[in-house]
Amino acid sequence: MHTPVTIIGAGLGGLTLARVLHVHGIPATVYEAEASPAARTQGGMLDIHDYNGQLAIEAAGLMDEFRGLILEGREAMRILDQDGAVLFEKADDGTGGRPEVQRAELRRMLLDSLPAGAVRWGHKVTSARALGDGHHEVTLADGGTVTTSLLVGADGAWSRVRPLLSTATPEYTGTSFVEFYLFDADTRHPAAAKAVGGGSLMAPAQGKEIHAHRESGDTLHTYVMLTRSQDWFAAIDFTDAATATARIAREFAGWAPELTALITDGDTEPVLRPHYALPIGHRWDRVPGVTLVGDAAHLSAPNGEGANLAMYDGAELGKALAAHPGDIETALTEYEQAMFPRAVEAATDDTHIREQLFGDDVPQGLIDMFTDHE
Ligand SMILES: Cc1cc2nc3c(=O)[nH]c(=O)nc-3n(C[C@H](O)[C@H](O)[C@H](O)COP(=O)(O)OP(=O)(O)OC[C@H]3O[C@@H](n4cnc5c(N)ncnc54)[C@H](O)[C@@H]3O)c2cc1C
């Protein structure tokens, strides 16, 4: 099989690229490992920023559809101390520039905007190799192969395309999330629901934080952030939900009950999500016929930018290819030269955020960060 533009991965980056190409009349095929759009729950809410994610959606011609997905009021945020006292609060007045949407709905919006058959589900790529003259061959888990004159790795943290460009691999950042969900929170978990309020809650302390979002309906999504080694987490048996939950809650012993309830009242099993990152400044020399977007190119610890940047990369690459018909190398050069510094800037901001969160003066550092941005 030969497809001219071959995108590996139907995440937000790959789908935005496919959509922007489609808007410009350029066909592309997306190969996705998962069996269907519903194969895996897509995670929680994403705030989509007016300086990157929303620009990508505009380039994709999907602003009206996007507005229909926005969860009103979810930009409200509050910072609590460990006794539950509100230290900082910000209402959602609709001018925040970071509306929240459910990730699954955003992905569905992009999928629905593509021609039928553009995404080949259940096609896991195992490797890719150069054939010369900018052509590549991709091998699939079922043994099939695809050749292409433009290969784009949009396949996330553990990209199978990245080895064509660089030897870098993600490393553990020292921090992990443990996630919990509380359903029907206003009636079943009222104290926790009240603590979270209408949008998001942060309760930070040195090396740890309880972070929670009010998602659609009255579902609360808790992200417990802990700076601990991978060995520390490995000693917890996450297949034993009750014991694992109790072990994580123990890290917050003495905290206000409405905060620890965001852990102990979880209606789902705790899910461990270790954070990995590529080196800041990860880049490569131009290799004809292949590039990367999103986490495949610049995975960093969650800083609220990853999905936004992935979409922005996809849109920028799509626009560059449309602007240079028949000249893939000029388009890829233009895209990469802008993408490399953009990724560094976001990762540097991330370092700043982490210093605020885990520095000596928690949570004042975090409050200062929000008030500085007013
Ligand atoms: C817990 C958590 C919370 C986050 N919160 C936010 C947030 O609030 N805001 C934000 O902007 N970012 C957030 N991020 C970061 C964000 O999720 C990522 O940066 C973003 O999803 C990257 O998009 P992507 O398209 O590059 O990759 P991905 O979303 O990882 O998509 C890659 C796709 O490729 C597929 N794939 C992988 N390997 C193969 C293969 N070998 N063959 C075929 N297909 C393959 C995968 O199945 C997947 O569909 C968060 C991340 C985590 C872990």
The ligand as an ORCA input file, in Angstrom:
! r2SCAN-3c Opt
* xyz 0 1
  C      -2.785     12.897     33.208
  C      -2.513     13.869     32.102
  C      -3.182     15.109     32.086
  C      -2.951     16.015     31.060
  N      -3.622     17.197     31.065
  C      -3.428     18.078     30.050
  C      -4.141     19.321     30.024
  O      -4.930     19.642     30.916
  N      -3.918     20.169     28.971
  C      -3.036     19.855     27.957
  O      -2.883     20.653     27.022
  N      -2.343     18.683     27.969
  C      -2.527     17.792     28.981
  N      -1.824     16.627     29.003
  C      -0.866     16.337     27.916
  C      -1.599     15.821     26.685
  O      -2.418     14.745     27.054
  C      -0.628     15.371     25.596
  O       0.411     16.301     25.461
  C      -1.369     15.217     24.269
  O      -2.338     14.210     24.371
  C      -0.396     14.901     23.144
  O      -1.134     14.658     21.969
  P      -0.520     13.790     20.806
  O      -1.542     13.783     19.719
  O       0.854     14.260     20.503
  O      -0.316     12.344     21.438
  P      -1.359     11.340     22.092
  O      -2.532     12.030     22.660
  O      -0.551     10.462     22.993
  O      -1.877     10.473     20.872
  C      -1.052      9.512     20.255
  C      -1.935      8.523     19.502
  O      -1.075      7.617     18.801
  C      -1.503      6.304     19.017
  N      -0.332      5.431     18.914
  C       0.677      5.311     19.814
  N       1.600      4.424     19.388
  C       1.139      3.972     18.180
  C       1.656      3.041     17.245
  N       2.805      2.380     17.475
  N       0.948      2.797     16.111
  C      -0.223      3.479     15.860
  N      -0.754      4.367     16.729
  C      -0.073      4.610     17.865
  C      -2.125      6.320     20.396
  O      -3.030      5.232     20.585
  C      -2.820      7.677     20.413
  O      -4.124      7.625     19.900
  C      -2.030     15.701     30.032
  C      -1.355     14.477     30.041
  C      -1.587     13.576     31.072
  C      -0.839     12.259     31.080
*
